[in-house]
Amino acid sequence: MNKIASYFKPLPDAQKIEDPEKVKKLYKYWRIKMFFSMYFGYALFYFTRKNIDIIKPTLIENNLFTVEQLGNIGFAIYLTYGIGKFLSGILADKCNIRAVMATGLIVSSVINLTFAFLPDVTSMFNSVGVPVTITMLATFLWALNGVAQSAGFPPVAKGLVYWFSPNERATKWTLWSSSHTFGAFFVAQLISLLAWLKFGWKYAFIVPAIMGITYSLYMLRAMTDKPTTVGLPPIEKYRNDVIPVVKEKSNMTQWQIIKKYVLTNPFLWALALAYVFVYYVRFATLDWATTFLVQDRGFTQASAAAAASAMPLLGMPGGIVAGYLADRWFGGRCTQMNIIYLIILAVSCWCFYKYASVDAFFITAVFAAFIGFFVDGPQNLAGGVQASRVTVQESVSAACGFTGMFGYFGAMLSSKGAAYISQSYGWKGVYVSCIISCFIAMALIATTWKKEATPPAKNKTAK
């Protein structure tokens, strides 16, 4: 246990580098290295999580699962992922970045390998007198995958805060956040390629698993923790940031900090509740797009995957543009950009449902792209950048994990709820529910307008 604890504990500070030129050179090197290591690492988390959503129609065609059973499997991973995200956030604030992130990806990859051989594993259990079904085992494994996946984002949130300043964080954070759309897009392309090459459904899990294990080993060798662990000064000192001083933090335990600046923070609660509805829209549109296009509009599996992949593809620039404009137009404040994006997102959801057609592939892909572009703004800003702005540095991972937990409550609703709505009210009901969710999210995010209007340097010292 001591060895395990030492593996996860924060890395020790290195001898401080005094040469200003060397500090400048190393800061540039490590910021680039940490950023892209976290970027591609998180993208690989999507390879080992979103692969199942791309392959859903094939799993249904092969009589492995029904739509309802896949909804239950999705509900299970979102439940464990959401709760795990908050707990992992608390853990990440007290651990080193690379250990938490690499371990989560390795475990997720191993679970994917097991998932690829579900029929064989189920038969093995039954042969030794353990009565399980494929659905039971799949639900358990994917719920366990949610626990592993929850170790992806919190250490990244910590890394972004410790390596980048508040006045550049909206841009850098949304640039990094494009990693999830990068991952979602390229895992769709990978699985489409495997299908075109006539590989079976198992390889949709085997290939991402191999990629995940390989990259995890790279992260353990290439990444570090905070700037001080490589002899560099803290980011606020290096960039001469004006950071509000909260004197009482030095006398508070980690739990007291979390309680005060996370659990009883009304602005964080508003963002967390908004995140429920943002994530509902995000996953109701992304997870079920291929199924909607195949079942309701007559697309093939390959053409549906190609059209739906426009969502994550355009999500990448959508989130980046939102962060850049928040920094450029609003001094890093995110409320205004979120509201603008959510209005256009509501319109895009309706147009995608209304005009998606097998005879109009380009139009279908365009409106799918609009959804991806405009959902990524609030998804990246509300629960990440805004959350980091309304809490203190020592609880950033926990704060982002907290909003992320609520986000995946919304994802749970999108999995089970969208399946129920589609069967009870048709796919029109699913997209109407997305539009309603956009407006509820707008109302909640608007409550932070005045809070964000106060420049950080003028924030009152906590008493």
C-alpha positions in Angstrom: 0.0 0.0 0.0 2.9 2.4 0.7 4.3 1.7 -2.7 0.9 2.4 -4.3 0.6 5.6 -2.3 4.1 6.8 -3.2 3.2 6.2 -6.9 0.3 8.6 -6.8 1.6 11.2 -4.4 2.7 14.6 -5.8 6.1 14.7 -7.3 8.7 16.5 -5.1 10.0 20.0 -6.1 13.2 20.0 -8.0 16.1 22.5 -7.3 14.9 25.9 -8.3 16.4 27.2 -11.6 17.8 30.7 -11.2 18.8 31.6 -14.8 15.9 33.7 -16.3 16.7 32.6 -19.9 16.8 28.9 -18.9 13.5 29.3 -17.1 11.9 30.9 -20.1 13.2 28.2 -22.4 12.2 25.4 -20.1 8.7 26.9 -19.5 8.0 27.0 -23.2 9.2 23.4 -23.6 7.2 22.0 -20.7 4.1 23.9 -21.4 4.0 22.5 -25.0 4.9 19.0 -23.8 2.4 18.9 -21.0 -0.4 20.4 -23.1 0.0 17.9 -26.0 0.6 14.9 -23.7 -2.7 15.7 -21.9 -4.4 16.5 -25.2 -3.7 13.2 -26.9 -4.0 11.3 -23.7 -7.5 12.5 -23.2 -8.4 11.8 -26.8 -7.4 8.2 -26.2 -9.8 8.1 -23.3 -12.5 8.7 -25.9 -11.2 5.9 -28.1 -11.9 3.5 -25.2 -15.3 5.0 -24.3 -17.1 6.3 -27.3 -16.3 3.3 -29.5 -19.4 1.5 -28.2 -21.7 4.3 -29.4 -20.3 4.1 -33.0 -20.8 0.3 -33.1 -24.3 0.3 -31.6 -26.2 -0.5 -34.8 -23.9 -3.5 -35.5 -24.3 -4.8 -32.0 -28.1 -4.6 -32.4 -27.9 -6.3 -35.9 -25.9 -9.1 -34.4 -28.6 -9.6 -31.7 -26.1 -9.0 -28.9 -28.1 -6.2 -27.4 -31.4 -4.3 -27.9 -31.8 -0.5 -27.9 -33.1 -0.6 -24.4 -30.2 -2.8 -23.2 -27.7 -0.4 -24.8 -29.5 2.4 -23.0 -29.0 0.6 -19.7 -25.3 0.1 -20.5 -24.9 3.8 -21.3 -26.7 4.7 -18.1 -24.3 2.5 -16.1 -21.1 4.2 -17.4 -22.5 7.7 -17.1 -23.5 7.0 -13.5 -20.1 5.6 -12.4 -18.2 8.2 -14.6 -20.2 11.1 -13.1 -19.7 10.1 -9.5 -16.1 9.0 -10.2 -15.3 12.3 -11.8 -16.0 14.2 -8.6 -14.1 11.6 -6.4 -11.2 11.6 -8.9 -11.2 15.4 -8.8 -10.7 15.3 -5.0 -8.0 12.7 -5.5 -6.2 14.6 -8.3 -5.8 17.7 -6.1 -3.6 15.6 -3.8 -1.9 13.4 -6.4 0.4 13.8 -9.4 -1.1 14.3 -12.8 0.7 11.6 -14.8 0.0 8.7 -12.4 -3.7 9.3 -12.2 -4.2 9.9 -15.9 -2.0 7.0 -17.1 -3.5 4.5 -14.6 -7.1 5.4 -15.7 -6.3 4.9 -19.4 -4.5 1.5 -18.8 -7.4 0.2 -16.8 -10.0 1.4 -19.3 -7.9 -0.3 -22.1 -7.9 -3.6 -20.3 -11.6 -3.4 -19.8 -12.0 -2.8 -23.6 -10.0 -6.0 -24.3 -12.3 -8.0 -22.0 -15.4 -6.5 -23.6 -14.2 -7.7 -27.0 -14.5 -11.3 -25.8 -17.9 -10.9 -24.0 -19.5 -14.1 -25.4 -16.4 -16.2 -24.5 -16.1 -14.6 -21.0 -19.8 -15.2 -20.4 -19.5 -18.8 -21.4 -16.5 -19.2 -19.1 -18.5 -17.9 -16.1 -21.5 -20.1 -16.9 -19.2 -23.2 -17.3 -18.0 -22.8 -13.7 -21.5 -22.3 -12.3 -21.8 -18.5 -12.3 -25.0 -17.7 -14.1 -24.5 -14.4 -16.0 -25.8 -13.1 -19.3 -23.9 -11.1 -21.9 -26.0 -8.0 -21.0 -25.2 -8.4 -17.3 -21.5 -8.7 -17.8 -21.4 -5.9 -20.4 -23.2 -3.5 -18.1 -20.8 -4.4 -15.2 -17.7 -4.0 -17.4 -18.9 -0.7 -18.9 -19.8 0.6 -15.4 -16.3 -0.3 -14.3 -15.0 1.5 -17.4 -16.7 4.6 -16.1 -14.7 4.5 -13.0 -11.5 4.2 -15.0 -12.6 7.0 -17.4 -13.3 9.4 -14.5 -9.5 9.6 -13.9 -9.0 11.4 -17.2 -10.3 14.9 -16.8 -9.5 16.0 -13.2 -5.7 15.7 -13.5 -5.9 17.7 -16.8 -7.9 20.4 -15.1 -5.2 20.6 -12.5 -2.5 20.7 -15.1 -4.1 23.5 -17.1 -4.5 25.6 -13.9 -0.9 25.1 -12.8 0.7 25.6 -16.2 -1.5 28.4 -17.7 -2.5 31.8 -16.4 -6.2 32.9 -15.8 -6.0 35.5 -18.6 -5.0 32.9 -21.2 -6.9 29.9 -19.7 -10.1 30.2 -21.7 -8.2 29.9 -25.0 -5.9 27.2 -23.8 -8.6 25.3 -22.0 -10.9 25.2 -25.0 -8.0 24.4 -27.3 -7.2 21.4 -25.0 -11.0 20.6 -24.8 -11.0 19.9 -28.5 -9.2 16.7 -27.6 -12.5 15.1 -26.8 -14.0 16.0 -30.1 -10.7 15.0 -31.8 -11.0 11.6 -30.1 -14.7 11.2 -30.9 -14.1 12.1 -34.5 -11.1 9.8 -35.1 -12.5 6.8 -33.2 -15.5 7.1 -35.6 -13.1 7.1 -38.5 -11.2 4.2 -37.1 -14.3 2.1 -36.6 -15.6 3.0 -40.1 -12.3 1.9 -41.5 -12.3 -1.4 -39.6 -15.9 -2.0 -40.9 -14.8 -1.2 -44.4 -12.0 -3.7 -44.1 -14.5 -6.3 -42.9 -13.1 -6.6 -39.4 -15.7 -7.9 -36.8 -17.2 -5.8 -34.0 -14.6 -7.1 -31.6 -11.9 -5.0 -33.2 -13.8 -1.8 -32.3 -12.6 -2.6 -28.8 -9.3 -4.4 -29.4 -7.6 -1.7 -31.5 -8.4 1.3 -29.2 -7.3 -0.8 -26.2 -3.9 -1.5 -27.7 -3.5 2.2 -28.6 -4.5 3.2 -25.0 -2.1 0.9 -23.3 0.8 2.1 -25.6 0.1 5.8 -24.9 -0.3 5.2 -21.2 3.3 4.0 -21.0 4.4 7.1 -22.9 2.6 9.4 -20.4 4.4 7.8 -17.5 7.7 8.6 -19.1 7.1 11.9 -20.7 4.8 13.9 -18.3 5.6 15.6 -15.0 3.4 17.3 -12.4 3.5 21.0 -11.4 6.2 23.5 -12.7 8.0 23.4 -9.4 8.7 19.6 -9.9 11.1 20.5 -12.8 12.6 23.5 -11.0 10.4 26.2 -12.5 8.6 29.0 -10.6 4.8 28.8 -10.2 2.9 30.1 -13.2 1.5 33.2 -11.4 5.1 34.3 -10.5 6.5 33.5 -13.9 3.8 35.6 -15.7 3.4 38.2 -13.0 -0.3 37.4 -12.5 -2.4 39.3 -10.0 -4.0 36.6 -8.0 -6.4 37.4 -5.2 -5.0 36.2 -1.9 -7.2 34.2 0.4 -5.4 34.2 3.7 -7.5 31.6 5.4 -6.6 28.8 3.0 -3.2 28.2 4.7 -5.1 27.2 7.9 -7.7 25.0 6.2 -7.6 21.3 5.6 -8.3 20.0 2.1 -11.8 19.0 3.1 -12.5 22.4 4.5 -11.4 24.0 1.2 -13.6 21.7 -0.8 -16.6 22.3 1.5 -16.2 26.1 1.4 -15.2 26.7 -2.2 -17.0 23.7 -3.9 -19.9 22.2 -2.0 -21.3 25.5 -0.7 -20.4 27.6 -3.6 -23.7 28.9 -5.2 -22.1 29.9 -8.5 -20.6 26.4 -8.9 -24.0 24.9 -8.2 -25.5 27.0 -10.9 -22.9 25.9 -13.4 -23.2 22.3 -12.3 -27.0 22.3 -12.8 -26.5 24.0 -16.2 -24.1 21.2 -17.1 -26.8 18.6 -16.6 -28.7 20.1 -19.5 -25.6 20.9 -21.7 -24.5 17.3 -21.4 -28.0 16.0 -22.1 -27.9 17.8 -25.4 -24.3 16.8 -26.2 -24.9 13.1 -25.7 -28.5 12.8 -26.8 -27.3 14.2 -30.2 -23.9 12.5 -30.3 -24.6 9.0 -28.9 -27.8 8.4 -30.8 -27.1 10.2 -34.1 -26.1 7.1 -36.0 -29.0 5.1 -34.6 -31.4 7.9 -35.5 -30.1 8.2 -39.0 -30.2 4.4 -39.6 -33.6 3.7 -38.0 -35.5 6.9 -38.9 -33.9 8.2 -42.1 -32.7 5.0 -43.9 -28.9 5.6 -43.8 -26.5 2.7 -43.8 -24.2 2.2 -40.9 -21.2 3.6 -42.8 -23.0 6.6 -44.2 -24.6 7.4 -40.8 -21.3 7.2 -39.0 -19.7 9.5 -41.7 -22.5 12.1 -41.4 -22.6 12.0 -37.6 -18.8 12.3 -37.4 -19.2 15.9 -38.5 -20.4 16.7 -35.0 -17.1 16.0 -33.2 -15.1 17.3 -36.3 -16.6 20.8 -36.1 -16.8 20.6 -32.3 -13.0 21.0 -32.2 -13.0 24.5 -33.8 -16.3 25.4 -32.0 -14.9 25.1 -28.6 -11.6 26.8 -29.5 -13.5 29.8 -31.1 -15.7 30.1 -28.0 -12.6 30.2 -25.7 -10.8 32.7 -27.9 -13.8 35.0 -28.2 -14.4 34.8 -24.4 -10.8 36.0 -23.9 -10.8 38.5 -26.7 -14.3 40.1 -26.3 -15.2 39.5 -22.7 -11.8 39.4 -20.8 -12.1 35.7 -20.1 -15.7 35.8 -18.9 -17.7 33.0 -20.4 -21.4 33.7 -19.6 -22.0 35.8 -22.7 -20.4 33.3 -25.1 -22.3 30.4 -23.5 -25.7 32.1 -24.0 -24.9 33.0 -27.7 -23.8 29.4 -28.4 -26.8 27.9 -26.7 -29.3 29.9 -28.7 -27.7 28.8 -32.0 -27.4 25.2 -30.7 -31.2 25.1 -30.1 -31.8 26.1 -33.7 -29.3 23.6 -35.0 -30.9 20.7 -33.1 -34.2 21.4 -34.8 -32.7 21.8 -38.2 -30.8 18.5 -37.9 -34.0 16.7 -37.1 -36.1 18.5 -39.7 -33.7 18.2 -42.7 -31.6 15.1 -42.1 -32.2 12.8 -45.1 -30.6 9.9 -46.9 -31.0 11.9 -50.1 -29.4 15.0 -48.6 -26.1 13.7 -47.1 -24.4 17.1 -47.3 -27.2 19.0 -45.5 -27.4 16.3 -42.9 -23.7 16.6 -42.2 -23.8 20.4 -42.1 -26.5 20.5 -39.4 -24.7 17.7 -37.5 -21.6 19.9 -37.7 -23.5 22.9 -36.4 -24.6 20.9 -33.4 -21.0 19.8 -32.7 -19.7 23.4 -33.2 -22.1 25.1 -30.8 -22.4 22.4 -28.1 -18.7 22.5 -27.6 -18.6 26.1 -26.5 -20.8 25.7 -23.3 -19.5 22.2 -22.7 -15.9 23.4 -22.6 -16.5 26.8 -20.9 -19.2 26.2 -18.3 -17.9 23.3 -16.4 -14.2 24.0 -16.9 -13.1 27.6 -17.4 -16.0 29.1 -15.5 -15.7 26.6 -12.7 -12.0 27.4 -12.3 -12.9 31.1 -12.1 -15.4 30.8 -9.3 -13.2 28.7 -7.0 -9.7 28.7 -5.6 -6.6 27.1 -7.1 -6.4 24.4 -4.5 -9.8 23.0 -5.3 -9.9 23.3 -9.1 -9.8 19.6 -9.8 -12.6 19.0 -7.3 -14.6 21.9 -8.7 -14.3 20.6 -12.3 -15.0 17.1 -11.1 -18.1 18.4 -9.3 -19.5 20.1 -12.4 -18.4 17.1 -14.4 -20.3 14.8 -12.1 -23.5 16.7 -12.8 -22.7 16.8 -16.5 -22.8 13.1 -16.5 -26.0 13.0 -14.7 -27.2 14.7 -17.8 -25.4 12.1 -19.9 -27.2 9.4 -18.0 -30.5 11.1 -18.9 -29.5 11.2 -22.5 -28.7 7.5 -22.5 -31.8 6.1 -20.8 -34.0 9.1 -21.4 -33.4 9.4 -25.1 -34.0 5.7 -25.6 -37.3 6.0 -23.7 -38.4 9.2 -25.5 -37.5 7.8 -28.9 -39.7 4.7 -28.3 -42.5 6.6 -26.6 -42.6 9.9 -28.6 -40.4 9.3 -31.6 -37.1 11.0 -32.5 -38.9 14.3 -32.7 -39.4 14.2 -29.0 -35.7 13.6 -28.5 -34.7 16.7 -30.4 -37.5 18.9 -28.8 -36.1 17.8 -25.4 -32.7 19.0 -26.5 -34.1 22.4 -27.4 -35.8 22.8 -24.1 -32.5 21.8 -22.3 -30.7 24.6 -24.2 -33.0 27.2 -22.7 -32.8 25.8 -19.2 -29.0 25.8 -19.4 -29.0 29.4 -20.6 -31.1 30.5 -17.6 -28.8 28.8 -15.1 -25.6 30.1 -16.7 -27.0 33.7 -16.7 -26.9 33.7 -12.9 -23.1 34.0 -13.1 -23.2 37.2 -15.2 -22.5 39.6 -12.3 -20.0 37.3 -10.6 -17.9 37.1 -13.8 -18.2 40.8 -14.3 -16.0 41.4 -11.3 -12.3 41.3 -12.3 -10.3 38.7 -10.3 -7.9 41.3 -9.0 -10.8 43.1 -7.3 -12.3 40.1 -5.6 -12.6 40.5 -1.9 -10.3 38.5 0.4 -12.3 35.7 2.0 -13.0 36.2 5.6 
